Amino acid sequence: MFADRAKIYVKSGKGGDGHVSFRREKYVPAGGPDGGDGGKGGDVIFTVDEGLNTLIDFRNVRKYKAEDGEPGGKKNCRGKDGKDIVLKVPPGTVIKEAETGQVIVDMSGDNRSMVLLKGGRGGSGNQHYATSTMQAPNYAQPGKPARELELLLELKVIADVGLVGLPNVGKSTFLARVTNAKPKIANYHFTTLNPNLGVVDLDGTKGFVIADIPGLIEGASEGVGLGHEFLRHIERTKVIVHIVDAAGTEGRDPVEDIYAINRELEAYNPDIAKRPQVIAANKIDAIYDREDSAIDAIKAEFEPRGIPVYPISAVSGEGVRDLLYYVNGMLEELGDEVTVFEQEYFPEQSVPGGAGESYTVVYDSSADEYVVEGPSVEKMLGYTNLESEKGFAFFQKFLKDKGILAKLEELGIMDGDTVRIYGHSFDYYK
């Protein structure tokens, strides 16, 4: 079964908590703190597997989680790191944030592997918090939390040339003749369900990859039929070969057919409609009077617009070779660069604990105090021992690193003013 879309949930591993313990041995009554650090949580990693061509596995399993880091132990024993989870996807898979639809990474070109979500860092054991004035710290740092995302995976096939055209114009027959692909061929008035890819081998050239893009009927760009589901597969192609039934075996006007498909391309993505296009006027073997045929009308309509027209027969092979060499020449001019979609969404700036996490710092005039709030501020406050000198200094450093102290100064805070943070009140002194 072919599947080119899947929605999944991924979560990295939580960092292991630091440990609180003290060295206790005979004749060593006060051996000092020896709590070990927690292990790092596992990462969520995506890699390209050239042997895959579908996302069907992600339809069956939708939740993926890396392993949590183990907590630290006594005698300075560090917790074991959590195992990463590695998810293999076909080349051409675009990974998006599900809610916004923004691209996180396109697994194409040089993008062969990516750490999508990093595991939480392990917390420090109490051995790190001993000072000359506090030699027996009774707290340790919890591990950093895991990160999670809901993802939308989309497979956009990687092909140099895309075949477009209405159903039953001979796309599958053409693909079977020029490549090693074996699409199902019949007199269907509905569309092929799978995008078929094949490699065109031409003497004296390196060849190219060609794809039959299914789903193009009128209204496809609006989701009619299967069009909206499959139009994404044409987004990487450099050249479009537009196959039309020049013999009019379906009783349609081939010129109007071409315009109908081009309107769908324009509606779906104007950039695609601007790509170089070649018209393959197919089924000339069914034209009995070539002196008075639709081919002349097609050429008269489109060649003045810079779109070449090649009369061909996908059944007999007539004209196909000339068309392929012309398309190969177009590709050589365009170069080898693969279309790779740029990153729009940055997980490290958007998940809890990330660099871009928001907080608020406001002045409450009714209470005459400054109020600080934010998810990471609340978490840090919850696991910091403010009763100890070291813990309080640790929390102050956190506020400084986050830019919260600078924000307070921007608001005009003065020495002796009160700062309220989730039920705790502090006097501010610079």
C-alpha positions as CSV (number, residue, x, y, z in Angstrom):
1,M,0.0,0.0,0.0
2,F,1.2,3.5,-0.9
3,A,1.0,6.2,1.8
4,D,2.4,9.7,1.4
5,R,1.0,11.4,4.5
6,A,1.1,10.5,8.2
7,K,0.6,12.4,11.5
8,I,2.7,11.2,14.4
9,Y,3.6,12.2,17.9
10,V,7.2,12.2,19.0
11,K,8.8,12.8,22.4
12,S,12.4,12.9,23.5
13,G,13.7,11.4,26.8
14,K,13.6,13.3,30.1
15,G,17.0,13.9,31.7
16,G,17.7,11.9,34.8
17,D,17.5,13.7,38.2
18,G,20.6,14.4,40.1
19,H,21.1,12.5,43.3
20,V,21.4,13.6,46.9
21,S,23.7,11.5,49.1
22,F,26.6,11.8,51.4
23,R,29.7,9.7,51.8
24,R,29.3,7.5,54.9
25,E,32.2,5.2,55.8
26,K,33.7,4.0,59.0
27,Y,36.0,6.6,60.5
28,V,34.7,9.2,57.9
29,P,31.7,10.7,59.7
30,A,31.5,13.7,57.4
31,G,32.7,12.6,54.0
32,G,30.8,15.2,52.1
33,P,28.3,15.1,49.3
34,D,28.7,12.3,46.7
35,G,25.4,12.4,44.7
36,G,25.9,11.6,41.0
37,D,24.5,13.4,38.0
38,G,21.5,12.1,36.0
39,G,21.9,10.7,32.5
40,K,20.9,12.6,29.4
41,G,17.5,11.8,27.8
42,G,17.5,10.2,24.4
43,D,17.1,12.2,21.2
44,V,14.5,11.9,18.4
45,I,16.4,11.4,15.2
46,F,15.1,11.2,11.6
47,T,17.3,9.5,8.9
48,V,16.8,8.8,5.2
49,D,16.5,5.2,4.1
50,E,16.9,4.8,0.3
51,G,15.1,1.5,0.4
52,L,11.8,3.1,1.5
53,N,9.2,4.7,-0.8
54,T,6.2,5.0,1.4
55,L,5.1,6.3,4.8
56,I,2.9,3.3,5.5
57,D,4.8,2.3,8.7
58,F,3.8,5.6,10.3
59,R,0.2,4.8,9.7
60,N,0.4,1.7,11.9
61,V,2.4,3.2,14.7
62,R,1.8,6.9,15.6
63,K,3.6,7.5,18.9
64,Y,7.4,7.4,19.3
65,K,9.3,8.1,22.4
66,A,13.0,8.1,23.2
67,E,14.3,6.6,26.5
68,D,14.5,8.7,29.7
69,G,17.9,9.2,31.3
70,E,18.5,7.3,34.5
71,P,18.8,9.3,37.8
72,G,22.2,9.6,39.4
73,G,23.3,7.4,42.3
74,K,25.4,7.6,45.4
75,K,29.2,7.4,45.3
76,N,29.3,9.9,42.4
77,C,27.7,7.3,40.1
78,R,26.3,9.0,37.0
79,G,23.0,7.8,35.6
80,K,22.9,6.0,32.3
81,D,21.9,8.1,29.2
82,G,18.6,7.2,27.6
83,K,18.6,5.5,24.2
84,D,17.9,7.6,21.1
85,I,15.0,6.7,18.9
86,V,15.8,6.7,15.2
87,L,13.0,7.0,12.7
88,K,13.7,6.0,9.1
89,V,11.8,7.9,6.3
90,P,11.9,7.7,2.5
91,P,14.0,10.4,0.6
92,G,11.9,13.4,-0.1
93,T,9.9,13.3,3.2
94,V,9.1,16.8,4.4
95,I,8.6,16.9,8.2
96,K,6.2,19.7,9.4
97,E,4.8,20.9,12.7
98,A,1.3,19.6,12.6
99,E,-0.6,22.6,13.9
100,T,1.0,25.3,11.8
101,G,2.0,23.2,8.8
102,Q,5.4,24.9,8.9
103,V,8.4,23.0,7.6
104,I,10.9,21.7,10.2
105,V,13.2,19.7,7.8
106,D,13.1,18.4,4.3
107,M,14.8,15.1,4.1
108,S,16.2,15.7,0.6
109,G,19.5,16.7,-0.9
110,D,22.3,16.8,1.7
111,N,19.8,16.4,4.6
112,R,20.3,12.7,5.4
113,S,19.9,12.8,9.2
114,M,18.6,15.3,11.7
115,V,18.2,15.4,15.5
116,L,14.7,16.7,15.6
117,L,14.2,16.8,19.4
118,K,17.1,16.7,21.9
119,G,16.7,14.8,25.1
120,G,16.7,16.6,28.4
121,R,20.0,17.2,30.1
122,G,20.7,15.3,33.2
123,G,20.5,17.1,36.5
124,S,23.6,17.8,38.6
125,G,24.1,15.8,41.8
126,N,24.5,17.5,45.2
127,Q,28.3,17.1,44.9
128,H,28.4,20.1,42.6
129,Y,26.8,22.4,45.2
130,A,29.3,22.2,48.0
131,T,31.0,25.4,49.0
132,S,33.2,26.6,51.8
133,T,30.1,27.9,53.6
134,M,27.7,25.1,52.7
135,Q,29.6,21.8,52.8
136,A,26.5,19.5,53.0
137,P,24.0,20.7,50.3
138,N,20.8,18.7,50.6
139,Y,19.4,19.3,47.2
140,A,20.3,18.3,43.6
141,Q,19.1,19.5,40.2
142,P,16.2,17.7,38.5
143,G,16.8,16.5,34.9
144,K,15.6,18.8,32.2
145,P,12.1,17.9,30.8
146,A,11.5,16.0,27.6
147,R,10.4,17.7,24.5
148,E,7.4,16.7,22.4
149,L,5.8,17.6,19.1
150,E,3.0,16.5,16.8
151,L,4.4,16.1,13.3
152,L,2.9,15.9,9.9
153,L,5.0,13.8,7.5
154,E,4.5,14.4,3.7
155,L,6.3,12.5,1.0
156,K,7.0,14.7,-2.0
157,V,8.7,12.4,-4.6
158,I,12.0,13.4,-6.0
159,A,11.8,13.4,-9.8
160,D,13.4,15.6,-12.5
161,V,10.3,15.4,-14.8
162,G,6.6,15.3,-13.9
163,L,4.0,13.9,-16.3
164,V,0.7,15.7,-16.1
165,G,-2.5,15.4,-18.1
166,L,-6.1,14.4,-17.7
167,P,-6.9,10.7,-17.1
168,N,-6.7,8.3,-20.0
169,V,-4.4,10.4,-22.2
170,G,-1.7,7.8,-22.1
171,K,0.6,8.9,-19.3
172,S,1.0,5.4,-17.9
173,T,1.6,3.9,-21.4
174,F,4.3,6.6,-22.0
175,L,6.0,5.9,-18.7
176,A,6.0,2.2,-19.3
177,R,7.6,2.7,-22.7
178,V,10.4,5.1,-21.7
179,T,11.3,3.6,-18.3
180,N,11.5,0.4,-16.4
181,A,8.3,1.3,-14.4
182,K,5.4,-1.1,-14.7
183,P,2.3,1.0,-14.0
184,K,-1.2,-0.6,-14.3
185,I,-2.5,0.4,-17.7
186,A,-6.2,0.2,-18.6
187,N,-8.9,2.4,-20.1
188,Y,-9.7,4.0,-16.8
189,H,-11.8,7.2,-16.6
190,F,-10.6,7.7,-13.0
191,T,-7.0,8.4,-12.1
192,T,-4.1,6.2,-11.1
193,L,-3.9,5.9,-7.3
194,N,-0.1,5.9,-6.9
195,P,2.6,8.2,-8.3
196,N,4.8,6.0,-10.5
197,L,8.5,6.7,-10.9
198,G,10.9,5.4,-13.5
199,V,14.4,6.1,-14.8
200,V,14.9,7.2,-18.4
201,D,18.2,5.9,-19.8
202,L,19.4,7.7,-23.0
203,D,22.6,6.9,-24.9
204,G,25.2,9.6,-24.3
205,T,23.4,11.1,-21.3
206,K,23.2,10.3,-17.6
207,G,19.4,10.0,-17.9
208,F,16.8,11.3,-15.6
209,V,13.9,10.4,-13.2
210,I,10.4,10.8,-14.5
211,A,7.1,10.6,-12.5
212,D,3.5,10.1,-13.5
213,I,1.6,12.5,-11.3
214,P,-1.9,11.2,-10.6
215,G,-5.0,13.0,-9.6
216,L,-5.1,15.9,-12.1
217,I,-8.7,16.5,-13.0
218,E,-10.6,19.7,-13.1
219,G,-11.1,21.0,-9.6
220,A,-8.0,19.0,-8.4
221,S,-6.5,22.1,-6.7
222,E,-9.6,22.5,-4.7
223,G,-9.5,18.9,-3.5
224,V,-11.8,17.4,-6.1
225,G,-11.1,13.7,-6.6
226,L,-7.6,12.8,-5.5
227,G,-5.9,15.9,-7.0
228,H,-5.2,17.7,-3.8
229,E,-3.6,14.6,-2.3
230,F,-1.2,14.1,-5.1
231,L,-0.3,17.5,-6.5
232,R,2.4,17.8,-3.8
233,H,4.4,15.3,-5.8
234,I,5.0,17.7,-8.6
235,E,6.6,20.4,-6.4
236,R,10.2,19.2,-6.9
237,T,10.1,18.5,-10.6
238,K,12.1,20.8,-12.8
239,V,10.3,20.2,-16.1
240,I,6.7,19.3,-16.8
241,V,5.8,17.1,-19.7
242,H,2.1,17.8,-20.5
243,I,0.6,14.8,-22.2
244,V,-2.6,15.4,-24.2
245,D,-4.9,13.2,-26.4
246,A,-4.2,14.8,-29.7
247,A,-6.5,12.3,-31.5
248,G,-9.5,13.4,-29.3
249,T,-10.5,9.8,-28.7
250,E,-12.5,10.9,-25.6
251,G,-14.3,13.6,-27.7
252,R,-12.6,16.4,-25.8
253,D,-10.8,19.5,-27.3
254,P,-7.0,19.0,-26.6
255,V,-6.3,22.7,-26.5
256,E,-8.9,23.2,-23.8
257,D,-7.6,20.1,-21.9
258,I,-4.2,21.7,-21.7
259,Y,-5.6,25.0,-20.4
260,A,-7.7,23.1,-17.9
261,I,-4.7,21.3,-16.4
262,N,-2.6,24.5,-16.4
263,R,-5.4,26.2,-14.5
264,E,-5.2,23.5,-11.8
265,L,-1.4,23.9,-11.5
266,E,-1.7,27.7,-11.2
267,A,-4.4,27.4,-8.6
268,Y,-2.4,24.9,-6.5
269,N,1.0,26.6,-6.7
270,P,1.8,29.5,-9.2
271,D,5.6,28.6,-9.0
272,I,4.9,25.2,-10.5
273,A,2.9,26.7,-13.4
274,K,5.9,28.8,-14.3
275,R,8.3,25.8,-14.7
276,P,9.5,24.8,-18.2
277,Q,6.8,22.8,-20.0
278,V,6.7,20.6,-23.0
279,I,3.6,19.3,-24.7
280,A,3.5,15.7,-25.8
281,A,0.7,15.5,-28.4
282,N,0.0,11.8,-27.9
283,K,-2.0,9.1,-29.8
284,I,-1.0,10.2,-33.2
285,D,-1.2,6.5,-34.2
286,A,-5.0,7.0,-33.9
287,I,-5.0,10.1,-36.2
288,Y,-6.0,9.1,-39.7
289,D,-5.6,12.4,-41.5
290,R,-2.5,14.2,-40.1
291,E,-2.9,17.0,-42.6
292,D,-6.1,18.0,-40.9
293,S,-5.5,17.2,-37.2
294,A,-5.5,18.9,-33.8
295,I,-1.7,18.9,-33.7
296,D,-1.6,22.1,-35.9
297,A,-4.0,23.8,-33.6
298,I,-2.0,22.8,-30.5
299,K,1.2,24.1,-32.1
300,A,-0.5,27.4,-33.2
301,E,-1.8,28.0,-29.7
302,F,1.2,27.1,-27.5
303,E,4.5,27.4,-29.5
304,P,4.2,31.2,-29.8
305,R,4.1,31.1,-26.0
306,G,7.5,29.3,-25.9
307,I,6.0,25.9,-25.2
308,P,7.3,23.3,-27.7
309,V,4.9,20.6,-29.0
310,Y,6.1,17.1,-29.9
311,P,3.7,14.8,-31.6
312,I,4.2,11.2,-30.3
313,S,2.7,7.8,-30.0
314,A,3.2,6.1,-26.6
315,V,1.9,2.9,-28.1
316,S,4.2,2.7,-31.2
317,G,7.1,4.8,-29.9
318,E,6.9,7.3,-32.8
319,G,8.4,10.7,-31.8
320,V,9.2,9.6,-28.3
321,R,13.0,9.5,-28.7
322,D,13.1,13.1,-30.0
323,L,11.0,14.3,-27.1
324,L,13.2,12.6,-24.5
325,Y,16.4,14.1,-25.9
326,Y,14.8,17.5,-25.9
327,V,13.8,17.2,-22.2
328,N,17.2,15.9,-21.3
329,G,18.7,19.0,-22.9
330,M,16.4,21.2,-20.8
331,L,17.5,19.4,-17.6
332,E,21.2,19.9,-18.4
333,E,20.6,23.6,-18.7
334,L,18.7,23.7,-15.4
335,G,21.5,21.9,-13.5
336,D,21.5,19.1,-10.8
337,E,20.3,21.1,-7.8
338,V,17.4,19.4,-6.0
339,T,14.5,21.5,-4.7
340,V,14.7,21.5,-0.9
341,F,12.1,23.3,1.2
342,E,13.5,25.7,3.7
343,Q,13.0,25.4,7.4
344,E,10.2,27.5,8.8
345,Y,9.7,26.0,12.3
346,F,12.5,25.7,14.8
347,P,11.7,23.2,17.6
348,E,14.4,24.4,20.0
349,Q,12.7,27.8,20.0
350,S,9.2,26.6,20.3
351,V,9.0,23.8,22.9
352,P,9.0,24.2,26.7
353,G,12.5,25.1,27.9
354,G,13.6,26.2,24.5
355,A,15.5,29.4,23.7
356,G,12.4,31.2,22.5
357,E,10.1,30.4,25.4
358,S,8.2,33.5,26.5
359,Y,7.8,35.0,29.9
360,T,6.1,38.2,31.2
361,V,7.5,40.9,33.5
362,V,5.0,43.6,34.5
363,Y,4.5,46.2,37.1
364,D,1.3,45.8,39.3
365,S,0.6,49.3,40.4
366,S,-2.3,48.3,42.7
367,A,0.1,46.1,44.8
368,D,3.2,48.3,44.0
369,E,5.2,45.3,43.0
370,Y,6.7,43.7,39.9
371,V,5.3,40.3,38.7
372,V,7.3,37.7,36.8
373,E,5.6,34.7,35.2
374,G,6.5,32.0,32.7
375,P,6.5,28.2,32.4
376,S,10.3,27.8,32.8
377,V,10.3,30.3,35.6
378,E,7.7,28.3,37.5
379,K,9.5,25.0,36.9
380,M,12.8,26.4,38.1
381,L,11.2,27.9,41.2
382,G,9.7,24.5,41.9
383,Y,12.9,22.6,42.0
384,T,15.3,25.1,43.5
385,N,15.9,25.3,47.2
386,L,15.6,29.0,47.9
387,E,16.4,28.5,51.6
388,S,20.1,27.8,50.8
389,E,22.6,30.4,49.7
390,K,23.7,28.3,46.8
391,G,20.2,27.6,45.6
392,F,19.2,31.3,45.8
393,A,22.3,32.3,43.8
394,F,21.5,29.6,41.3
395,F,18.0,31.0,40.8
396,Q,19.3,34.6,40.5
397,K,21.7,33.4,37.8
398,F,18.7,31.8,36.0
399,L,16.8,35.1,36.1
400,K,19.8,37.0,34.7
401,D,20.5,34.4,31.9
402,K,16.9,34.6,30.8
403,G,17.0,38.4,30.6
404,I,14.4,38.8,33.3
405,L,16.6,41.1,35.5
406,A,17.3,43.3,32.5
407,K,13.6,43.5,31.8
408,L,12.9,44.6,35.4
409,E,15.5,47.3,35.1
410,E,13.9,48.5,31.8
411,L,10.6,48.9,33.8
412,G,12.4,51.1,36.3
413,I,12.8,48.8,39.3
414,M,14.7,50.3,42.2
415,D,16.6,48.9,45.2
416,G,14.1,47.7,47.8
417,D,11.2,47.2,45.4
418,T,9.3,44.0,45.6
419,V,9.3,41.2,43.0
420,R,6.6,38.6,43.1
421,I,7.1,35.2,41.4
422,Y,4.4,32.6,41.9
423,G,3.6,33.3,45.5
424,H,7.2,34.2,46.5
425,S,8.1,37.8,47.2
426,F,11.6,39.1,47.0
427,D,13.3,42.5,47.7
428,Y,15.3,43.6,44.7
429,Y,18.9,44.8,45.3
430,K,21.3,45.3,42.4
